């Protein structure tokens, strides 16, 4: 038993040394993390092979961290959970990107409205909007502008953006622009009213988040207290977590506690979430 544990520890140490010292290994790690960085910057979802590489990297990292912190039992547990955490991180990053882009609708609508008021056509206003926008919505409008420059129909380019962002706000913006192309009307005025309505909803949502900030913090603190207590106990008595997780009943209890803590955290997040359409 001791020999197998020592062999596993030596294997982990050699793996860490290889990842740190090898240029090809560093390149592989950087390449595995690039899809996650691209998701954060551009909302691009990784392909299946990219997800597999990211999951493998998360598993290897969790084995190394778990082994050095608490021993092989915790390392095996973290290695089993880490790939799912990596996939969840990618999906959450993509959702955060879409939410940030949708929240910038007031800026988008006003930028297009100002361009229309200056005499631009709707197609030209869409292409020019990226110059005055930043971050996620700026990237999306730059992508849409490139599509328009390459000759894509305006309706198809707008539909593609709406499909990527999957937001009711963006759907409303796309619907307004497309309806003006078929029925006419004051598109600039319509977009300004759309921007004012979205900005007012954002203000109300921000007020609600401010009013519930203390309650949300208390909930997260209560959910995190057992983790802090476990780390404090490990610092006071090194090897405590390893001894608890070293037996089958202890491992089962640790796994159950982690699952319950994760459920509590997700439940609090769900209850405290304020949706803005």
Buried (B, 14 or more C-beta within 10 A) or exposed (E): EEEEBEEBBEEBEEBBEEBEEEEEBEEBBEEBEBBBEBBBEBBBBBEEEBBBBBBBBBBBBBBBBBBEBBBBBBBBBBBEBBBEBBBEBBEEBBEBBBBBBBBBBBBBBBBBBBBBBEEBEBBBBBBBBBEBBEEBBBBBBBBBBEBBEEEBEBEEBBBBBBEBBEBEBBBBBBEBBBEBBEEEEEBBEBBBBBBEBBBEBBEEBEEEEEEBEEEBEEBBEEBEEBEEEBEEEBEEEEEBBBEBBBEEEBBEEBBEEBEEBEEBBEEBEEEBEEEBE
